[in-house]
Amino acid sequence: MNRMDGKVCVVTGATQGLGAAIARRLAAAGAAGVVITGRNAAKGQAVADSLPCPALFVQADFASVEDWPPGCAGQCRGLDRAGYHP
């Protein structure tokens, strides 16, 4: 069993570079789902669409705690271990 099996992971700043690589690695390691966050919607959605597991992109800028989108918790709850279907 992989250490990520059955877990939903949130990766901030995952629209490109290191964050995107981390999201891909978590998916490859058996994550049940990955939540991608970042500022660039097109890049973030492209990363989410490329993952081999259920994925969700949430556009957000986490420069401060107050920047967490109010609806994000609800969106992330929809990404459950049974599968995410937008």
Wavefront OBJ file of the C-alpha trace (Angstrom):
o trace
v 0.000 0.000 0.000
v 1.278 3.460 -0.926
v 1.429 6.158 1.723
v -1.022 8.267 -0.348
v -3.583 5.512 -0.980
v -7.036 6.762 -0.018
v -5.923 10.308 0.789
v -7.117 13.548 -0.799
v -4.210 16.005 -1.118
v -4.275 19.795 -1.459
v -1.359 21.375 -3.320
v -1.108 25.166 -3.276
v 0.730 26.904 -6.081
v 0.316 23.841 -8.283
v -0.418 25.558 -11.581
v 3.172 25.103 -12.789
v 6.703 24.142 -11.824
v 7.371 22.452 -8.512
v 3.749 22.579 -7.340
v 2.531 20.868 -10.514
v 5.283 18.247 -10.178
v 4.233 17.570 -6.575
v 0.583 17.166 -7.649
v 1.617 14.687 -10.356
v 3.766 12.722 -7.911
v 0.973 12.525 -5.329
v -1.431 11.254 -7.993
v 1.125 8.674 -9.139
v 1.624 7.607 -5.507
v -2.038 6.607 -5.245
v -3.818 9.711 -3.952
v -7.603 9.299 -3.990
v -7.834 12.867 -5.274
v -5.839 16.070 -5.631
v -7.022 19.646 -5.137
v -4.939 22.051 -7.246
v -4.851 25.702 -6.188
v -3.245 28.703 -7.826
v -3.875 32.018 -9.526
v -3.854 30.987 -13.202
v -7.117 29.231 -14.056
v -6.034 27.891 -17.453
v -2.792 26.388 -16.150
v -4.425 25.028 -13.006
v -7.233 23.336 -14.885
v -4.705 21.860 -17.321
v -2.754 20.326 -14.428
v -5.957 18.972 -12.842
v -7.077 17.492 -16.168
v -3.702 15.780 -16.655
v -3.778 13.829 -13.391
v -4.625 10.098 -13.385
v -6.908 10.499 -10.361
v -9.941 12.661 -9.543
v -8.800 16.286 -9.377
v -10.301 19.688 -8.698
v -8.875 23.118 -9.496
v -9.687 26.014 -7.140
v -8.516 29.441 -8.277
v -7.027 31.220 -5.270
v -4.126 33.414 -4.209
v -2.874 32.347 -0.799
v -0.712 35.365 -0.054
v -2.539 35.494 3.296
v -4.919 33.288 5.291
v -7.781 35.671 4.522
v -7.430 34.849 0.822
v -8.793 31.301 1.239
v -12.003 31.294 -0.849
v -15.113 30.931 1.337
v -16.598 28.205 -0.851
v -13.433 26.149 -1.131
v -14.208 23.867 1.800
v -17.522 22.935 0.211
v -15.905 22.329 -3.178
v -13.224 20.144 -1.621
v -15.810 18.069 0.245
v -17.207 17.095 -3.163
v -13.883 15.415 -3.963
v -14.459 12.230 -2.006
v -12.882 8.828 -2.140
v -15.713 7.481 -4.291
v -14.667 9.799 -7.121
v -15.131 13.386 -8.160
v -17.435 14.250 -11.025
v -17.695 17.991 -11.783
l 1 2 3 4 5 6 7 8 9 10 11 12 13 14 15 16 17 18 19 20 21 22 23 24 25 26 27 28 29 30 31 32 33 34 35 36 37 38 39 40 41 42 43 44 45 46 47 48 49 50 51 52 53 54 55 56 57 58 59 60 61 62 63 64 65 66 67 68 69 70 71 72 73 74 75 76 77 78 79 80 81 82 83 84 85 86
